[in-house]
Amino acid sequence: MLESCEFTTTTIKINQLSCTVICGDSREVLKDLVNCANLIVTSPPYADARKKHYDSISPDEFTDWFFTFHNPFFKSLLEDGSFVLNIKDKVVNGVRHRFVWETIQALSENGWYAIDDYIWHKTNPMPGYWPSRLSDGWEYCFHLSKTKTPFFNREEVKKPIGEWSKSRLKNLSEVDLSRHNSSNESGFGRDISKWVGKSEVSPTNVIDLPLVGKNKNHPAVFPVDLPLFFIKLLCPPGGLVIDPFGGSGTTGIAALMAGRNSVIIDNNPEYCEEAVSRIRREISNGKGSVWFLPGIEG
Ligand SMILES: C[S@@+](CC[C@H](N)C(=O)[O-])C[C@H]1O[C@@H](n2cnc3c(N)ncnc32)[C@H](O)[C@@H]1O
């Protein structure tokens, strides 16, 4: 599909996997990538942020601007594919602007199913003082898809059950041995006996991760573990992940670590260059100790 690509393209190949960095406007680049992606995971320019570094859109115009990406994103995804949007709203004149909610609403009215809202809980938030609010400690990760049953593999994101289970599951009471429904008729219930003998459980939709500390020659880098979580959950092994606001290439690193192919797009040539060298550097260092990947080619 990319053979005749008119954009500057660099492909990093490792074993059977590829990570292609493409320099261009993702709305244009994605015209060559129709019906092929299992997952789009990305973080766009936030409204009114980082004006010195790249195009920044005012909160009032954000929904209309973001909507110009709706068609290219929708068309590039496979039918059971997913779109994960990491984003944060902002305070304007002392009040939270709702452009993020408005954007999700506009996408929902145009064919996307809003499957779930994940929260990235920052375990090391920036300190600060505001007279009427506390410091921001989280961001949204919206999971959207083309069907109500997108590819979903919870097995890959399971985590250790935790020390608490050793004592709690040792002596189960009468109540613990059957399903216990919530007394407020909410429909929620639990059967704690199902956890006996298990070493791993599904995580919740709150993802605890620290902010990236080190400078990656890009002003807004998200942690590798953020796209990695969604790649494992929403893209099958060997599948294709696209990041249409690729920045420093974080999603490309995560995809290679997870054994998935990727296309990383950014319209700034300097960030594309940085992405290529960062991906080569971090993957050859065995980043994240998930994989050691020898034999990197340009
Ligand atoms: C928030 S940053 C992404 C950072 C990335 N998640 C990382 O970890 O490095 C958004 C990026 O979108 C890029 N961008 C803005 N408009 C774009 C467009 N129309 N097409 C492609 N990239 C775009 C900017 O250059 C910027 O690098």
The ligand as an SDF file (V2000), in Angstrom:
LIG
                    3D

 27 29  0  0  0  0  0  0  0  0999 V2000
    0.6800   15.6110   21.4040 C   0  0  0  0  0  0  0  0  0  0  0  0
    1.8270   15.3970   20.1470 S   0  0  0  0  0  0  0  0  0  0  0  0
    2.0160   13.6300   20.0880 C   0  0  0  0  0  0  0  0  0  0  0  0
    3.1360   13.1380   20.9840 C   0  0  0  0  0  0  0  0  0  0  0  0
    3.3250   11.6370   20.9510 C   0  0  0  0  0  0  0  0  0  0  0  0
    2.2300   10.9330   21.5870 N   0  0  0  0  0  0  0  0  0  0  0  0
    4.6380   11.2370   21.6510 C   0  0  0  0  0  0  0  0  0  0  0  0
    4.6140   10.4580   22.6080 O   0  0  0  0  0  0  0  0  0  0  0  0
    5.6890   11.7530   21.2450 O   0  0  0  0  0  0  0  0  0  0  0  0
    0.9110   15.7310   18.6940 C   0  0  0  0  0  0  0  0  0  0  0  0
    1.7030   15.6680   17.3980 C   0  0  0  0  0  0  0  0  0  0  0  0
    0.7980   15.8230   16.3000 O   0  0  0  0  0  0  0  0  0  0  0  0
    1.5120   16.4120   15.2180 C   0  0  0  0  0  0  0  0  0  0  0  0
    0.4990   16.9210   14.2510 N   0  0  0  0  0  0  0  0  0  0  0  0
   -0.3110   18.0150   14.3590 C   0  0  0  0  0  0  0  0  0  0  0  0
   -1.1400   18.0920   13.3080 N   0  0  0  0  0  0  0  0  0  0  0  0
   -0.8700   17.0170   12.5110 C   0  0  0  0  0  0  0  0  0  0  0  0
   -1.4030   16.5410   11.2660 C   0  0  0  0  0  0  0  0  0  0  0  0
   -2.3700   17.1980   10.6270 N   0  0  0  0  0  0  0  0  0  0  0  0
   -0.8840   15.3850   10.7380 N   0  0  0  0  0  0  0  0  0  0  0  0
    0.1180   14.7340   11.3620 C   0  0  0  0  0  0  0  0  0  0  0  0
    0.6690   15.1490   12.5470 N   0  0  0  0  0  0  0  0  0  0  0  0
    0.1740   16.2600   13.1100 C   0  0  0  0  0  0  0  0  0  0  0  0
    2.3890   17.4570   15.9010 C   0  0  0  0  0  0  0  0  0  0  0  0
    3.5180   17.7810   15.1100 O   0  0  0  0  0  0  0  0  0  0  0  0
    2.7690   16.7390   17.2220 C   0  0  0  0  0  0  0  0  0  0  0  0
    4.0400   16.1200   17.1180 O   0  0  0  0  0  0  0  0  0  0  0  0
  1  2  1  0
  2  3  1  0
  2 10  1  0
  3  4  1  0
  4  5  1  0
  5  6  1  0
  5  7  1  0
  7  8  2  0
  7  9  1  0
 10 11  1  0
 11 12  1  0
 11 26  1  0
 12 13  1  0
 13 14  1  0
 13 24  1  0
 14 15  1  0
 14 23  1  0
 15 16  2  0
 16 17  1  0
 17 18  1  0
 17 23  2  0
 18 19  1  0
 18 20  2  0
 20 21  1  0
 21 22  2  0
 22 23  1  0
 24 25  1  0
 24 26  1  0
 26 27  1  0
M  CHG  2   2   1   9  -1
M  END
$$$$
